[in-house]
Amino acid sequence: MRPSPSDRLPPDVPAEVLAPIVADAATRAGVDPADVRVIEAWAAEWNDGALGCPEPNVFYTQAIVNGWQVIVEANGQTLDYRALGPGAFRVCPAGGIEPSGGYWPRVRRSA
């Protein structure tokens, strides 16, 4: 029997935050949610509404934002999710890994 997402849940990430992320990753990868593996997940604090993955030419709130960062693997794809609460998440674009172990996007600057 495969573990459910809640069986792999780190203690600081609520199940109601993780479940929609696992479901989204499964849909994106075309696999069953049971085949999605949570690689890392932790409570996070970002210095603005970009949640650590800003998009070019987009303005974000300039305030501390608390949430969770969840890295999952599904069908060979690694996805970096940033969540504010149940169902409130975004996938960060592919990027490099910063020295602390977090995944960060490449930021393109407009000319």
Biopython code that builds the backbone (N, CA, C, O; Angstrom):
import numpy as np
from Bio.PDB.StructureBuilder import StructureBuilder

atoms = [
    (1, "MET", "N", (0.840, -1.183, 0.000)),
    (1, "MET", "CA", (0.000, 0.000, 0.000)),
    (1, "MET", "C", (0.886, 1.247, 0.000)),
    (1, "MET", "O", (1.829, 1.343, 0.785)),
    (2, "ARG", "N", (0.581, 2.193, -0.876)),
    (2, "ARG", "CA", (1.356, 3.438, -0.948)),
    (2, "ARG", "C", (0.924, 4.373, 0.170)),
    (2, "ARG", "O", (-0.245, 4.384, 0.555)),
    (3, "PRO", "N", (1.864, 5.160, 0.696)),
    (3, "PRO", "CA", (1.480, 6.144, 1.719)),
    (3, "PRO", "C", (0.642, 7.251, 1.097)),
    (3, "PRO", "O", (0.863, 7.644, -0.048)),
    (4, "SER", "N", (-0.307, 7.740, 1.854)),
    (4, "SER", "CA", (-1.102, 8.883, 1.392)),
    (4, "SER", "C", (-0.267, 10.142, 1.579)),
    (4, "SER", "O", (0.722, 10.120, 2.311)),
    (5, "PRO", "N", (-0.652, 11.255, 0.922)),
    (5, "PRO", "CA", (0.111, 12.493, 1.122)),
    (5, "PRO", "C", (0.244, 12.871, 2.584)),
    (5, "PRO", "O", (1.284, 13.389, 2.991)),
    (6, "SER", "N", (-0.796, 12.622, 3.393)),
    (6, "SER", "CA", (-0.718, 13.009, 4.802)),
    (6, "SER", "C", (0.279, 12.141, 5.572)),
    (6, "SER", "O", (0.793, 12.567, 6.606)),
    (7, "ASP", "N", (0.563, 10.912, 5.076)),
    (7, "ASP", "CA", (1.564, 10.069, 5.726)),
    (7, "ASP", "C", (2.968, 10.621, 5.531)),
    (7, "ASP", "O", (3.860, 10.348, 6.334)),
    (8, "ARG", "N", (3.172, 11.402, 4.458)),
    (8, "ARG", "CA", (4.487, 11.964, 4.159)),
    (8, "ARG", "C", (4.575, 13.422, 4.591)),
    (8, "ARG", "O", (5.564, 14.095, 4.301)),
    (9, "LEU", "N", (3.576, 13.903, 5.264)),
    (9, "LEU", "CA", (3.455, 15.316, 5.577)),
    (9, "LEU", "C", (4.443, 15.746, 6.659)),
    (9, "LEU", "O", (4.433, 15.193, 7.759)),
    (10, "PRO", "N", (5.298, 16.729, 6.357)),
    (10, "PRO", "CA", (6.134, 17.292, 7.405)),
    (10, "PRO", "C", (5.250, 17.938, 8.469)),
    (10, "PRO", "O", (4.176, 18.446, 8.144)),
    (11, "PRO", "N", (5.671, 17.929, 9.714)),
    (11, "PRO", "CA", (4.815, 18.398, 10.802)),
    (11, "PRO", "C", (4.355, 19.848, 10.689)),
    (11, "PRO", "O", (3.327, 20.200, 11.267)),
    (12, "ASP", "N", (5.083, 20.704, 9.962)),
    (12, "ASP", "CA", (4.686, 22.110, 9.910)),
    (12, "ASP", "C", (3.857, 22.478, 8.674)),
    (12, "ASP", "O", (3.575, 23.658, 8.460)),
    (13, "VAL", "N", (3.462, 21.495, 7.855)),
    (13, "VAL", "CA", (2.619, 21.766, 6.688)),
    (13, "VAL", "C", (1.274, 21.078, 6.884)),
    (13, "VAL", "O", (1.217, 19.849, 6.929)),
    (14, "PRO", "N", (0.188, 21.846, 7.002)),
    (14, "PRO", "CA", (-1.128, 21.242, 7.205)),
    (14, "PRO", "C", (-1.559, 20.376, 6.021)),
    (14, "PRO", "O", (-1.265, 20.700, 4.870)),
    (15, "ALA", "N", (-2.250, 19.283, 6.305)),
    (15, "ALA", "CA", (-2.733, 18.377, 5.257)),
    (15, "ALA", "C", (-3.624, 19.101, 4.258)),
    (15, "ALA", "O", (-3.595, 18.786, 3.068)),
    (16, "GLU", "N", (-4.419, 20.068, 4.721)),
    (16, "GLU", "CA", (-5.316, 20.784, 3.815)),
    (16, "GLU", "C", (-4.564, 21.721, 2.869)),
    (16, "GLU", "O", (-5.128, 22.173, 1.872)),
    (17, "VAL", "N", (-3.307, 22.016, 3.170)),
    (17, "VAL", "CA", (-2.459, 22.788, 2.258)),
    (17, "VAL", "C", (-1.795, 21.838, 1.256)),
    (17, "VAL", "O", (-1.699, 22.153, 0.069)),
    (18, "LEU", "N", (-1.343, 20.695, 1.727)),
    (18, "LEU", "CA", (-0.615, 19.761, 0.887)),
    (18, "LEU", "C", (-1.511, 19.037, -0.120)),
    (18, "LEU", "O", (-1.106, 18.846, -1.267)),
    (19, "ALA", "N", (-2.700, 18.637, 0.275)),
    (19, "ALA", "CA", (-3.564, 17.822, -0.594)),
    (19, "ALA", "C", (-3.849, 18.473, -1.949)),
    (19, "ALA", "O", (-3.714, 17.796, -2.969)),
    (20, "PRO", "N", (-4.239, 19.762, -2.012)),
    (20, "PRO", "CA", (-4.476, 20.363, -3.328)),
    (20, "PRO", "C", (-3.203, 20.485, -4.172)),
    (20, "PRO", "O", (-3.268, 20.439, -5.401)),
    (21, "ILE", "N", (-2.063, 20.640, -3.527)),
    (21, "ILE", "CA", (-0.788, 20.708, -4.251)),
    (21, "ILE", "C", (-0.480, 19.359, -4.886)),
    (21, "ILE", "O", (-0.090, 19.293, -6.052)),
    (22, "VAL", "N", (-0.652, 18.288, -4.126)),
    (22, "VAL", "CA", (-0.410, 16.945, -4.645)),
    (22, "VAL", "C", (-1.372, 16.657, -5.798)),
    (22, "VAL", "O", (-0.965, 16.086, -6.809)),
    (23, "ALA", "N", (-2.628, 17.040, -5.661)),
    (23, "ALA", "CA", (-3.614, 16.826, -6.729)),
    (23, "ALA", "C", (-3.228, 17.597, -7.989)),
    (23, "ALA", "O", (-3.332, 17.069, -9.096)),
    (24, "ASP", "N", (-2.781, 18.847, -7.825)),
    (24, "ASP", "CA", (-2.369, 19.654, -8.972)),
    (24, "ASP", "C", (-1.148, 19.047, -9.658)),
    (24, "ASP", "O", (-1.101, 18.971, -10.886)),
    (25, "ALA", "N", (-0.179, 18.621, -8.887)),
    (25, "ALA", "CA", (1.025, 18.009, -9.459)),
    (25, "ALA", "C", (0.671, 16.742, -10.223)),
    (25, "ALA", "O", (1.226, 16.487, -11.292)),
    (26, "ALA", "N", (-0.239, 15.952, -9.688)),
    (26, "ALA", "CA", (-0.665, 14.724, -10.359)),
    (26, "ALA", "C", (-1.326, 15.034, -11.699)),
    (26, "ALA", "O", (-1.080, 14.352, -12.693)),
    (27, "THR", "N", (-2.166, 16.065, -11.718)),
    (27, "THR", "CA", (-2.828, 16.465, -12.959)),
    (27, "THR", "C", (-1.813, 16.950, -13.979)),
    (27, "THR", "O", (-1.874, 16.562, -15.145)),
    (28, "ARG", "N", (-0.886, 17.787, -13.557)),
    (28, "ARG", "CA", (0.138, 18.313, -14.472)),
    (28, "ARG", "C", (0.999, 17.197, -15.056)),
    (28, "ARG", "O", (1.381, 17.251, -16.225)),
    (29, "ALA", "N", (1.302, 16.192, -14.247)),
    (29, "ALA", "CA", (2.190, 15.114, -14.679)),
    (29, "ALA", "C", (1.445, 13.934, -15.290)),
    (29, "ALA", "O", (2.069, 13.034, -15.851)),
    (30, "GLY", "N", (0.116, 13.928, -15.186)),
    (30, "GLY", "CA", (-0.667, 12.832, -15.735)),
    (30, "GLY", "C", (-0.516, 11.529, -14.975)),
    (30, "GLY", "O", (-0.489, 10.450, -15.566)),
    (31, "VAL", "N", (-0.417, 11.641, -13.648)),
    (31, "VAL", "CA", (-0.269, 10.448, -12.807)),
    (31, "VAL", "C", (-1.310, 10.470, -11.701)),
    (31, "VAL", "O", (-2.006, 11.465, -11.503)),
    (32, "ASP", "N", (-1.402, 9.376, -10.995)),
    (32, "ASP", "CA", (-2.277, 9.280, -9.836)),
    (32, "ASP", "C", (-1.649, 10.072, -8.685)),
    (32, "ASP", "O", (-0.424, 10.089, -8.560)),
    (33, "PRO", "N", (-2.452, 10.727, -7.846)),
    (33, "PRO", "CA", (-1.885, 11.464, -6.707)),
    (33, "PRO", "C", (-0.979, 10.610, -5.805)),
    (33, "PRO", "O", (-0.050, 11.126, -5.184)),
    (34, "ALA", "N", (-1.254, 9.323, -5.741)),
    (34, "ALA", "CA", (-0.413, 8.441, -4.913)),
    (34, "ALA", "C", (1.001, 8.316, -5.472)),
    (34, "ALA", "O", (1.918, 7.902, -4.763)),
    (35, "ASP", "N", (1.177, 8.675, -6.753)),
    (35, "ASP", "CA", (2.491, 8.597, -7.376)),
    (35, "ASP", "C", (3.289, 9.893, -7.260)),
    (35, "ASP", "O", (4.403, 9.976, -7.777)),
    (36, "VAL", "N", (2.740, 10.903, -6.591)),
    (36, "VAL", "CA", (3.434, 12.166, -6.373)),
    (36, "VAL", "C", (4.243, 12.035, -5.086)),
    (36, "VAL", "O", (3.714, 11.631, -4.051)),
    (37, "ARG", "N", (5.518, 12.374, -5.156)),
    (37, "ARG", "CA", (6.397, 12.267, -3.983)),
    (37, "ARG", "C", (6.745, 13.664, -3.482)),
    (37, "ARG", "O", (7.224, 14.506, -4.242)),
    (38, "VAL", "N", (6.500, 13.898, -2.204)),
    (38, "VAL", "CA", (6.909, 15.162, -1.592)),
    (38, "VAL", "C", (8.387, 15.041, -1.252)),
    (38, "VAL", "O", (8.788, 14.213, -0.434)),
    (39, "ILE", "N", (9.190, 15.887, -1.899)),
    (39, "ILE", "CA", (10.639, 15.853, -1.672)),
    (39, "ILE", "C", (10.990, 16.648, -0.420)),
    (39, "ILE", "O", (11.706, 16.167, 0.458)),
    (40, "GLU", "N", (10.469, 17.879, -0.355)),
    (40, "GLU", "CA", (10.690, 18.749, 0.805)),
    (40, "GLU", "C", (9.464, 19.623, 0.995)),
    (40, "GLU", "O", (8.761, 19.938, 0.035)),
    (41, "ALA", "N", (9.214, 20.007, 2.220)),
    (41, "ALA", "CA", (8.128, 20.946, 2.508)),
    (41, "ALA", "C", (8.418, 21.615, 3.841)),
    (41, "ALA", "O", (8.828, 20.966, 4.803)),
    (42, "TRP", "N", (8.195, 22.940, 3.883)),
    (42, "TRP", "CA", (8.484, 23.669, 5.111)),
    (42, "TRP", "C", (7.702, 24.965, 5.157)),
    (42, "TRP", "O", (7.253, 25.478, 4.131)),
    (43, "ALA", "N", (7.547, 25.487, 6.366)),
    (43, "ALA", "CA", (6.948, 26.808, 6.545)),
    (43, "ALA", "C", (7.952, 27.835, 6.034)),
    (43, "ALA", "O", (9.158, 27.696, 6.238)),
    (44, "ALA", "N", (7.441, 28.864, 5.369)),
    (44, "ALA", "CA", (8.330, 29.859, 4.768)),
    (44, "ALA", "C", (7.807, 31.264, 5.041)),
    (44, "ALA", "O", (6.629, 31.463, 5.339)),
    (45, "GLU", "N", (8.701, 32.220, 4.933)),
    (45, "GLU", "CA", (8.355, 33.636, 5.049)),
    (45, "GLU", "C", (9.035, 34.364, 3.898)),
    (45, "GLU", "O", (10.249, 34.267, 3.714)),
    (46, "TRP", "N", (8.231, 35.097, 3.121)),
    (46, "TRP", "CA", (8.771, 35.845, 1.989)),
    (46, "TRP", "C", (8.650, 37.328, 2.261)),
    (46, "TRP", "O", (7.796, 37.753, 3.039)),
    (47, "ASN", "N", (9.499, 38.120, 1.626)),
    (47, "ASN", "CA", (9.493, 39.559, 1.907)),
    (47, "ASN", "C", (8.492, 40.331, 1.039)),
    (47, "ASN", "O", (8.360, 41.547, 1.177)),
    (48, "ASP", "N", (7.784, 39.622, 0.140)),
    (48, "ASP", "CA", (6.734, 40.288, -0.637)),
    (48, "ASP", "C", (5.775, 39.259, -1.216)),
    (48, "ASP", "O", (5.939, 38.054, -1.021)),
    (49, "GLY", "N", (4.773, 39.753, -1.930)),
    (49, "GLY", "CA", (3.732, 38.899, -2.475)),
    (49, "GLY", "C", (4.161, 38.026, -3.631)),
    (49, "GLY", "O", (3.367, 37.218, -4.113)),
    (50, "ALA", "N", (5.392, 38.162, -4.094)),
    (50, "ALA", "CA", (5.888, 37.299, -5.170)),
    (50, "ALA", "C", (6.190, 35.891, -4.663)),
    (50, "ALA", "O", (6.391, 34.975, -5.461)),
    (51, "LEU", "N", (6.222, 35.717, -3.376)),
    (51, "LEU", "CA", (6.485, 34.424, -2.739)),
    (51, "LEU", "C", (7.820, 33.820, -3.175)),
    (51, "LEU", "O", (7.967, 32.602, -3.275)),
    (52, "GLY", "N", (8.784, 34.700, -3.430)),
    (52, "GLY", "CA", (10.112, 34.235, -3.798)),
    (52, "GLY", "C", (10.268, 33.855, -5.250)),
    (52, "GLY", "O", (11.336, 33.394, -5.654)),
    (53, "CYS", "N", (9.226, 34.038, -6.050)),
    (53, "CYS", "CA", (9.362, 33.725, -7.480)),
    (53, "CYS", "C", (8.650, 34.801, -8.297)),
    (53, "CYS", "O", (7.562, 34.576, -8.827)),
    (54, "PRO", "N", (9.271, 35.959, -8.390)),
    (54, "PRO", "CA", (8.646, 37.077, -9.103)),
    (54, "PRO", "C", (8.620, 36.869, -10.613)),
    (54, "PRO", "O", (9.489, 36.211, -11.185)),
    (55, "GLU", "N", (7.615, 37.441, -11.232)),
    (55, "GLU", "CA", (7.515, 37.446, -12.685)),
    (55, "GLU", "C", (7.894, 38.841, -13.165)),
    (55, "GLU", "O", (7.606, 39.831, -12.491)),
    (56, "PRO", "N", (8.534, 38.924, -14.321)),
    (56, "PRO", "CA", (8.928, 40.236, -14.838)),
    (56, "PRO", "C", (7.718, 41.138, -15.055)),
    (56, "PRO", "O", (6.652, 40.684, -15.471)),
    (57, "ASN", "N", (7.903, 42.411, -14.766)),
    (57, "ASN", "CA", (6.884, 43.443, -15.005)),
    (57, "ASN", "C", (5.592, 43.241, -14.211)),
    (57, "ASN", "O", (4.537, 43.717, -14.629)),
    (58, "VAL", "N", (5.657, 42.551, -13.085)),
    (58, "VAL", "CA", (4.496, 42.362, -12.218)),
    (58, "VAL", "C", (4.797, 43.031, -10.886)),
    (58, "VAL", "O", (5.889, 42.870, -10.341)),
    (59, "PHE", "N", (3.835, 43.779, -10.362)),
    (59, "PHE", "CA", (3.992, 44.434, -9.071)),
    (59, "PHE", "C", (3.388, 43.544, -7.986)),
    (59, "PHE", "O", (2.345, 42.923, -8.188)),
    (60, "TYR", "N", (4.051, 43.491, -6.841)),
    (60, "TYR", "CA", (3.608, 42.650, -5.730)),
    (60, "TYR", "C", (3.487, 43.475, -4.460)),
    (60, "TYR", "O", (4.125, 44.519, -4.319)),
    (61, "THR", "N", (2.656, 42.994, -3.533)),
    (61, "THR", "CA", (2.550, 43.656, -2.243)),
    (61, "THR", "C", (3.928, 43.647, -1.589)),
    (61, "THR", "O", (4.678, 42.679, -1.716)),
    (62, "GLN", "N", (4.249, 44.711, -0.903)),
    (62, "GLN", "CA", (5.544, 44.823, -0.236)),
    (62, "GLN", "C", (5.328, 44.659, 1.257)),
    (62, "GLN", "O", (5.375, 45.624, 2.020)),
    (63, "ALA", "N", (5.092, 43.425, 1.657)),
    (63, "ALA", "CA", (4.866, 43.097, 3.061)),
    (63, "ALA", "C", (5.326, 41.659, 3.288)),
    (63, "ALA", "O", (5.395, 40.868, 2.348)),
    (64, "ILE", "N", (5.635, 41.331, 4.519)),
    (64, "ILE", "CA", (6.021, 39.966, 4.863)),
    (64, "ILE", "C", (4.820, 39.054, 4.620)),
    (64, "ILE", "O", (3.703, 39.351, 5.045)),
    (65, "VAL", "N", (5.069, 37.936, 3.930)),
    (65, "VAL", "CA", (4.012, 36.974, 3.608)),
    (65, "VAL", "C", (4.445, 35.612, 4.143)),
    (65, "VAL", "O", (5.523, 35.121, 3.808)),
    (66, "ASN", "N", (3.607, 35.012, 4.967)),
    (66, "ASN", "CA", (3.881, 33.690, 5.526)),
    (66, "ASN", "C", (3.157, 32.625, 4.716)),
    (66, "ASN", "O", (2.055, 32.857, 4.219)),
    (67, "GLY", "N", (3.769, 31.472, 4.585)),
    (67, "GLY", "CA", (3.147, 30.370, 3.863)),
    (67, "GLY", "C", (4.020, 29.132, 3.939)),
    (67, "GLY", "O", (4.725, 28.911, 4.924)),
    (68, "TRP", "N", (3.963, 28.328, 2.886)),
    (68, "TRP", "CA", (4.726, 27.087, 2.829)),
    (68, "TRP", "C", (5.342, 26.927, 1.457)),
    (68, "TRP", "O", (4.771, 27.363, 0.457)),
    (69, "GLN", "N", (6.499, 26.307, 1.407)),
    (69, "GLN", "CA", (7.129, 25.934, 0.157)),
    (69, "GLN", "C", (7.143, 24.411, 0.117)),
    (69, "GLN", "O", (7.559, 23.755, 1.072)),
    (70, "VAL", "N", (6.682, 23.859, -1.002)),
    (70, "VAL", "CA", (6.567, 22.411, -1.147)),
    (70, "VAL", "C", (7.206, 22.009, -2.479)),
    (70, "VAL", "O", (6.802, 22.496, -3.535)),
    (71, "ILE", "N", (8.188, 21.134, -2.428)),
    (71, "ILE", "CA", (8.850, 20.621, -3.616)),
    (71, "ILE", "C", (8.373, 19.188, -3.798)),
    (71, "ILE", "O", (8.520, 18.355, -2.903)),
    (72, "VAL", "N", (7.794, 18.905, -4.978)),
    (72, "VAL", "CA", (7.292, 17.563, -5.248)),
    (72, "VAL", "C", (7.914, 17.022, -6.530)),
    (72, "VAL", "O", (8.420, 17.778, -7.359)),
    (73, "GLU", "N", (7.867, 15.699, -6.675)),
    (73, "GLU", "CA", (8.308, 15.028, -7.886)),
    (73, "GLU", "C", (7.140, 14.191, -8.378)),
    (73, "GLU", "O", (6.531, 13.438, -7.618)),
    (74, "ALA", "N", (6.837, 14.335, -9.671)),
    (74, "ALA", "CA", (5.754, 13.569, -10.276)),
    (74, "ALA", "C", (6.143, 13.206, -11.701)),
    (74, "ALA", "O", (6.369, 14.088, -12.530)),
    (75, "ASN", "N", (6.219, 11.927, -11.982)),
    (75, "ASN", "CA", (6.517, 11.437, -13.332)),
    (75, "ASN", "C", (7.814, 12.048, -13.883)),
    (75, "ASN", "O", (7.890, 12.404, -15.059)),
    (76, "GLY", "N", (8.821, 12.162, -13.027)),
    (76, "GLY", "CA", (10.111, 12.690, -13.444)),
    (76, "GLY", "C", (10.216, 14.204, -13.448)),
    (76, "GLY", "O", (11.288, 14.743, -13.723)),
    (77, "GLN", "N", (9.132, 14.902, -13.152)),
    (77, "GLN", "CA", (9.137, 16.368, -13.098)),
    (77, "GLN", "C", (9.271, 16.820, -11.648)),
    (77, "GLN", "O", (8.621, 16.268, -10.760)),
    (78, "THR", "N", (10.108, 17.816, -11.410)),
    (78, "THR", "CA", (10.190, 18.428, -10.093)),
    (78, "THR", "C", (9.440, 19.746, -10.155)),
    (78, "THR", "O", (9.712, 20.579, -11.019)),
    (79, "LEU", "N", (8.502, 19.938, -9.248)),
    (79, "LEU", "CA", (7.679, 21.143, -9.211)),
    (79, "LEU", "C", (7.866, 21.843, -7.874)),
    (79, "LEU", "O", (7.896, 21.206, -6.821)),
    (80, "ASP", "N", (7.989, 23.147, -7.932)),
    (80, "ASP", "CA", (8.217, 23.996, -6.754)),
    (80, "ASP", "C", (6.952, 24.805, -6.500)),
    (80, "ASP", "O", (6.636, 25.726, -7.252)),
    (81, "TYR", "N", (6.238, 24.462, -5.449)),
    (81, "TYR", "CA", (4.991, 25.146, -5.103)),
    (81, "TYR", "C", (5.211, 26.119, -3.957)),
    (81, "TYR", "O", (6.004, 25.862, -3.050)),
    (82, "ARG", "N", (4.501, 27.241, -4.007)),
    (82, "ARG", "CA", (4.453, 28.210, -2.912)),
    (82, "ARG", "C", (2.984, 28.352, -2.530)),
    (82, "ARG", "O", (2.149, 28.628, -3.390)),
    (83, "ALA", "N", (2.663, 28.170, -1.269)),
    (83, "ALA", "CA", (1.271, 28.162, -0.821)),
    (83, "ALA", "C", (1.044, 29.164, 0.300)),
    (83, "ALA", "O", (1.900, 29.379, 1.159)),
    (84, "LEU", "N", (-0.142, 29.770, 0.261)),
    (84, "LEU", "CA", (-0.564, 30.687, 1.326)),
    (84, "LEU", "C", (-1.571, 30.018, 2.247)),
    (84, "LEU", "O", (-1.683, 30.388, 3.415)),
    (85, "GLY", "N", (-2.293, 29.051, 1.741)),
    (85, "GLY", "CA", (-3.319, 28.345, 2.498)),
    (85, "GLY", "C", (-3.934, 27.278, 1.628)),
    (85, "GLY", "O", (-3.475, 27.057, 0.508)),
    (86, "PRO", "N", (-4.980, 26.599, 2.122)),
    (86, "PRO", "CA", (-5.609, 25.537, 1.346)),
    (86, "PRO", "C", (-6.092, 26.038, -0.021)),
    (86, "PRO", "O", (-6.918, 26.948, -0.093)),
    (87, "GLY", "N", (-5.584, 25.452, -1.086)),
    (87, "GLY", "CA", (-5.989, 25.811, -2.435)),
    (87, "GLY", "C", (-5.387, 27.106, -2.959)),
    (87, "GLY", "O", (-5.591, 27.446, -4.124)),
    (88, "ALA", "N", (-4.654, 27.831, -2.134)),
    (88, "ALA", "CA", (-4.035, 29.098, -2.555)),
    (88, "ALA", "C", (-2.548, 28.861, -2.760)),
    (88, "ALA", "O", (-1.749, 29.026, -1.838)),
    (89, "PHE", "N", (-2.180, 28.469, -3.989)),
    (89, "PHE", "CA", (-0.790, 28.156, -4.272)),
    (89, "PHE", "C", (-0.456, 28.547, -5.700)),
    (89, "PHE", "O", (-1.335, 28.819, -6.517)),
    (90, "ARG", "N", (0.837, 28.567, -5.975)),
    (90, "ARG", "CA", (1.328, 28.766, -7.338)),
    (90, "ARG", "C", (2.555, 27.907, -7.532)),
    (90, "ARG", "O", (3.246, 27.556, -6.575)),
    (91, "VAL", "N", (2.820, 27.571, -8.787)),
    (91, "VAL", "CA", (4.014, 26.818, -9.139)),
    (91, "VAL", "C", (5.036, 27.827, -9.635)),
    (91, "VAL", "O", (4.750, 28.627, -10.526)),
    (92, "CYS", "N", (6.213, 27.788, -9.063)),
    (92, "CYS", "CA", (7.275, 28.684, -9.521)),
    (92, "CYS", "C", (7.896, 28.115, -10.781)),
    (92, "CYS", "O", (8.002, 26.897, -10.931)),
    (93, "PRO", "N", (8.308, 28.994, -11.693)),
    (93, "PRO", "CA", (8.975, 28.503, -12.900)),
    (93, "PRO", "C", (10.291, 27.824, -12.544)),
    (93, "PRO", "O", (10.867, 28.078, -11.486)),
    (94, "ALA", "N", (10.753, 26.972, -13.424)),
    (94, "ALA", "CA", (12.003, 26.252, -13.188)),
    (94, "ALA", "C", (13.147, 27.235, -12.999)),
    (94, "ALA", "O", (13.220, 28.265, -13.668)),
    (95, "GLY", "N", (14.021, 26.902, -12.090)),
    (95, "GLY", "CA", (15.152, 27.779, -11.832)),
    (95, "GLY", "C", (16.258, 27.037, -11.138)),
    (95, "GLY", "O", (16.222, 25.813, -11.018)),
    (96, "GLY", "N", (17.231, 27.773, -10.684)),
    (96, "GLY", "CA", (18.358, 27.177, -9.996)),
    (96, "GLY", "C", (18.045, 26.913, -8.541)),
    (96, "GLY", "O", (16.966, 27.245, -8.051)),
    (97, "ILE", "N", (18.986, 26.323, -7.871)),
    (97, "ILE", "CA", (18.847, 26.038, -6.447)),
    (97, "ILE", "C", (19.772, 26.982, -5.704)),
    (97, "ILE", "O", (20.977, 27.006, -5.954)),
    (98, "GLU", "N", (19.216, 27.748, -4.804)),
    (98, "GLU", "CA", (20.059, 28.657, -4.035)),
    (98, "GLU", "C", (20.814, 27.868, -2.972)),
    (98, "GLU", "O", (20.422, 26.741, -2.666)),
    (99, "PRO", "N", (21.880, 28.418, -2.399)),
    (99, "PRO", "CA", (22.710, 27.675, -1.456)),
    (99, "PRO", "C", (21.970, 27.105, -0.262)),
    (99, "PRO", "O", (22.387, 26.076, 0.270)),
    (100, "SER", "N", (20.882, 27.733, 0.184)),
    (100, "SER", "CA", (20.164, 27.217, 1.348)),
    (100, "SER", "C", (19.327, 25.991, 1.010)),
    (100, "SER", "O", (18.751, 25.377, 1.909)),
    (101, "GLY", "N", (19.247, 25.622, -0.264)),
    (101, "GLY", "CA", (18.489, 24.445, -0.650)),
    (101, "GLY", "C", (17.151, 24.785, -1.268)),
    (101, "GLY", "O", (16.505, 23.903, -1.833)),
    (102, "GLY", "N", (16.704, 26.035, -1.184)),
    (102, "GLY", "CA", (15.432, 26.409, -1.787)),
    (102, "GLY", "C", (15.566, 26.575, -3.279)),
    (102, "GLY", "O", (16.647, 26.877, -3.784)),
    (103, "TYR", "N", (14.481, 26.382, -3.981)),
    (103, "TYR", "CA", (14.476, 26.546, -5.426)),
    (103, "TYR", "C", (14.052, 27.964, -5.753)),
    (103, "TYR", "O", (13.078, 28.468, -5.195)),
    (104, "TRP", "N", (14.775, 28.609, -6.652)),
    (104, "TRP", "CA", (14.464, 29.987, -7.021)),
    (104, "TRP", "C", (14.445, 30.107, -8.521)),
    (104, "TRP", "O", (15.259, 29.473, -9.194)),
    (105, "PRO", "N", (13.537, 30.905, -9.077)),
    (105, "PRO", "CA", (13.437, 31.032, -10.524)),
    (105, "PRO", "C", (14.509, 31.950, -11.096)),
    (105, "PRO", "O", (15.095, 32.767, -10.385)),
    (106, "ARG", "N", (14.745, 31.805, -12.359)),
    (106, "ARG", "CA", (15.588, 32.764, -13.072)),
    (106, "ARG", "C", (14.718, 33.989, -13.337)),
    (106, "ARG", "O", (13.610, 33.864, -13.857)),
    (107, "VAL", "N", (15.196, 35.122, -12.996)),
    (107, "VAL", "CA", (14.422, 36.343, -13.190)),
    (107, "VAL", "C", (14.895, 37.022, -14.465)),
    (107, "VAL", "O", (16.066, 37.381, -14.587)),
    (108, "ARG", "N", (13.993, 37.196, -15.404)),
    (108, "ARG", "CA", (14.321, 37.899, -16.646)),
    (108, "ARG", "C", (14.000, 39.380, -16.440)),
    (108, "ARG", "O", (12.937, 39.731, -15.926)),
    (109, "ARG", "N", (14.894, 40.204, -16.832)),
    (109, "ARG", "CA", (14.689, 41.640, -16.684)),
    (109, "ARG", "C", (14.385, 42.239, -18.054)),
    (109, "ARG", "O", (15.020, 41.913, -19.058)),
    (110, "SER", "N", (13.387, 43.129, -18.059)),
    (110, "SER", "CA", (13.074, 43.783, -19.321)),
    (110, "SER", "C", (14.085, 44.896, -19.579)),
    (110, "SER", "O", (14.629, 45.489, -18.648)),
    (111, "ALA", "N", (14.326, 45.169, -20.863)),
    (111, "ALA", "CA", (15.325, 46.177, -21.234)),
    (111, "ALA", "C", (14.810, 47.576, -20.988)),
    (111, "ALA", "O", (15.519, 48.549, -21.244)),
]
sb = StructureBuilder()
sb.init_structure("model")
sb.init_model(0)
sb.init_chain("A")
sb.init_seg("    ")
for serial, (resi, resn, name, xyz) in enumerate(atoms, 1):
    if name == "N":
        sb.init_residue(resn, " ", resi, " ")
    sb.init_atom(name, np.array(xyz, "f"), 0.0, 1.0, " ", f" {name:<3s}", serial, name[0])
structure = sb.get_structure()
